[in-house]
Amino acid sequence: MSEKSSATLPLSRVKTIMKSSPEVSSISQEALHLTGKATELFIQALAKFSYQQSQDKSSLQYKDLAHIVNSEDTLQFLHDIVPHKIKAKDYIKMLKDMDEI
């Protein structure tokens, strides 16, 4: 099996994300493949850890990921990307309460 077929993430998207950083001017193929593979392994580990910590072992749900991201110090960098879901009416109430303060 070739190295290109072992990647499950689209490397063109990975490259686009990497190039969105102003500090990055060029990306070697090796760096692209390593970053893609590291990202895949990170996603697998995050999903596995979230599943192990979840109450419902029949499926992994968004709330399981959000709980892990918001409870583990090492995953705090994902806090804004994977927040706890909140209903719109609750968010509006929070905004009104903040305006009253």
C-alpha positions as CSV (number, residue, x, y, z in Angstrom):
1,M,0.0,0.0,0.0
2,S,1.4,3.4,-0.9
3,E,1.8,6.3,1.6
4,K,-0.6,8.5,-0.3
5,S,-3.5,5.9,0.1
6,S,-2.8,5.6,3.9
7,A,-4.0,9.2,4.5
8,T,-7.7,9.6,5.2
9,L,-7.7,13.4,5.5
10,P,-7.6,15.3,2.2
11,L,-4.0,16.6,2.1
12,S,-5.1,19.5,0.0
13,R,-7.3,20.8,2.8
14,V,-4.5,20.2,5.4
15,K,-2.2,22.2,3.2
16,T,-4.7,25.0,2.8
17,I,-5.1,25.2,6.6
18,M,-1.3,25.2,7.1
19,K,-0.8,27.9,4.5
20,S,-3.4,30.1,6.3
21,S,-0.8,30.8,8.9
22,P,1.2,34.0,8.1
23,E,4.4,32.4,9.3
24,V,4.2,29.6,6.7
25,S,5.7,30.4,3.3
26,S,6.2,26.9,1.9
27,I,5.4,23.3,2.9
28,S,7.4,20.3,1.9
29,Q,5.6,17.1,1.0
30,E,7.1,15.4,4.0
31,A,5.8,18.0,6.4
32,L,2.4,17.8,4.7
33,H,2.2,14.1,5.1
34,L,3.5,14.1,8.7
35,T,1.0,16.9,9.7
36,G,-1.8,15.0,8.0
37,K,-0.9,11.7,9.8
38,A,-0.4,13.5,13.1
39,T,-3.8,15.1,12.8
40,E,-5.5,11.8,12.0
41,L,-3.8,10.2,15.1
42,F,-4.9,13.1,17.2
43,I,-8.5,12.8,16.0
44,Q,-8.5,9.1,16.7
45,A,-7.1,9.5,20.2
46,L,-9.6,12.3,21.0
47,A,-12.5,10.2,19.8
48,K,-11.3,7.1,21.6
49,F,-10.8,9.0,24.9
50,S,-14.3,10.7,24.5
51,Y,-15.9,7.3,23.9
52,Q,-14.2,5.7,26.9
53,Q,-15.5,8.6,29.1
54,S,-19.0,8.6,27.7
55,Q,-22.0,7.2,29.4
56,D,-23.7,5.8,26.3
57,K,-21.4,3.2,24.8
58,S,-23.6,2.6,21.7
59,S,-22.4,5.8,20.0
60,L,-20.1,8.8,20.3
61,Q,-22.0,12.1,20.4
62,Y,-20.9,15.7,20.1
63,K,-21.7,16.3,23.8
64,D,-19.1,13.6,24.7
65,L,-16.4,15.4,22.7
66,A,-17.4,18.8,24.1
67,H,-17.3,17.4,27.7
68,I,-13.8,16.1,27.2
69,V,-12.5,19.2,25.5
70,N,-14.0,21.4,28.3
71,S,-12.9,19.2,31.2
72,E,-9.3,18.3,30.2
73,D,-6.6,20.9,30.7
74,T,-4.5,19.5,27.8
75,L,-7.5,20.1,25.4
76,Q,-8.3,23.7,26.4
77,F,-6.9,24.9,23.1
78,L,-10.0,23.4,21.5
79,H,-12.5,25.1,23.8
80,D,-13.6,27.6,21.2
81,I,-13.8,25.0,18.4
82,V,-15.8,22.4,20.4
83,P,-17.9,24.3,22.9
84,H,-20.9,22.9,24.8
85,K,-24.1,23.3,22.9
86,I,-26.5,25.9,24.2
87,K,-30.0,26.6,23.0
88,A,-30.6,30.0,21.4
89,K,-33.2,31.0,24.0
90,D,-30.7,30.3,26.8
91,Y,-28.0,32.3,25.0
92,I,-30.3,35.3,24.5
93,K,-31.2,35.1,28.2
94,M,-27.5,35.1,29.1
95,L,-26.9,38.1,26.9
96,K,-29.8,40.0,28.6
97,D,-28.4,39.1,32.0
98,M,-25.0,40.3,31.1
99,D,-26.5,43.7,29.9
100,E,-28.2,44.1,33.3
101,I,-24.9,43.8,35.1
